[in-house]
């Protein structure tokens, strides 16, 4: 079953703190993603980026108008499987 994001918080250094429906919490750094170029390279400064950060369709998304049809979103499985597990690291 595909994990679903239930909460996301952005930090000032572009990390995402993500909670999934099974209770797992990960830290996911977006630096490498932004360095690949394309749409993620144009992410604004962290303050603006965090204002548009939300959960849409069970995953992390950025949207100025919170529209599921026009948002920029990430694969929840990638976030779940590659994020730093914050519960295990305690």
Steps between C-alpha positions, in 0.01 A plus 500: 500500500630845409581712807299819533635828631285647776715800601797691363707785636773691321815628664701808412773286338252326264468179702155347523374330816238252382258283699336200334174323577684210670671738745841508330665843506786586266723794421544545125752746359396666173846640413591222253157524339534875450851456355366266228336798335160525342196607697658427838796729432260793491365440850499840671671590822410273794246741652292518180555133427370404844190718456404293193592165658203273570366146478294427189391153385696333782839649417715809537402777260560866428210707377419870514127425479496145649363360174566124459500540123776760483717424802863390492523174696745227599471122490398385851690171466826683423448723803416200722785277387783755468428741785699494822284312751479732801342245732783244456766767544378594851 
